[in-house]
């Protein structure tokens, strides 16, 4: 029984030994010379035995070492497109908010923009960011989150009649703290080499217009003798009182906060009495644009002229102890247009 081993050496690899045992077979390490007489002289004779001893590795081949495949280094995604991918959709959604649309379409635009701002804030917050703009990114994420909150609140304010027209709601959008903070953060991003196409909507200023007290918004024929005195003792909000027939305003009078007014010359007939209250009177739309409400006196008002008498009425527009007139809220669509 003999032992054998193989040593393989390769470029760039450590040497290793391959060992094994041959059973039942004699491995000759040297061949006998035909002319030699001793049992050890063949190794020094330089005959064929020397040639056999120098054969490489007893018949085993030396294999070349495999070339290792290099692991590719990941290329980082450029931050500019990542930033724009989150911010630009917010700009696009804000651009769709149309102050000339009806309130329903306007509110839908606010919802789309709020969703875009919320997605941008979440996604940008989780994105890998160059260390040079880490602080700026956090400021931008906060601003986008605030914008989403402001847009959602504005939708609620429209529903509760804090803003009654698209014009006033659009002006309120311009006062969003989140919207005002975004350009400053993006300016720092641009200076660092990461520009975007974000555009801030051009919104008007929020107004608080008022009509002159005791002036007609709608003036019908005043050929009768009836009189209506109006006391708007509410010191914080203006009002418009309308006498209507068949769902149409016959006379509408503007009465300022804390002021009084009157309609004289009312013709005989039975009238429904409506009144609206609010802030910022739009003379074109003939309605209040903010904090608006619409109400109706439950009882009608009859004016009658006789030979020696005629009807006069007086109303107050604030609840008081001992009052005898009930009112009900009405939808804006049910309110007679001045």
HELIX and SHEET records of a PDB file:
HELIX    1   1 UNK A   41  UNK A   43  5                                   3    
HELIX    2   2 UNK A   48  UNK A   53  1                                   6    
HELIX    3   3 UNK A   56  UNK A   59  5                                   4    
HELIX    4   4 UNK A   79  UNK A   95  1                                  17    
HELIX    5   5 UNK A  103  UNK A  126  1                                  24    
HELIX    6   6 UNK A  131  UNK A  133  5                                   3    
HELIX    7   7 UNK A  134  UNK A  159  1                                  26    
HELIX    8   8 UNK A  166  UNK A  173  1                                   8    
HELIX    9   9 UNK A  177  UNK A  191  1                                  15    
HELIX   10  10 UNK A  332  UNK A  334  5                                   3    
SHEET    1   A 2 UNK A   2  UNK A   8  0                                        
SHEET    2   A 2 UNK A  16  UNK A  22 -1                                        
SHEET    1   B 6 UNK A 215  UNK A 218  0                                        
SHEET    2   B 6 UNK A 248  UNK A 255 -1                                        
SHEET    3   B 6 UNK A 238  UNK A 245 -1                                        
SHEET    4   B 6 UNK A 269  UNK A 282 -1                                        
SHEET    5   B 6 UNK A 287  UNK A 297 -1                                        
SHEET    6   B 6 UNK A 327  UNK A 329 -1                                        
SHEET    1   C 5 UNK A 215  UNK A 218  0                                        
SHEET    2   C 5 UNK A 248  UNK A 255 -1                                        
SHEET    3   C 5 UNK A 238  UNK A 245 -1                                        
SHEET    4   C 5 UNK A 269  UNK A 282 -1                                        
SHEET    5   C 5 UNK A 301  UNK A 303 -1                                        
SHEET    1   D 3 UNK A 259  UNK A 266  0                                        
SHEET    2   D 3 UNK A 226  UNK A 232 -1                                        
SHEET    3   D 3 UNK A 312  UNK A 316  1                                        
END                                                                             
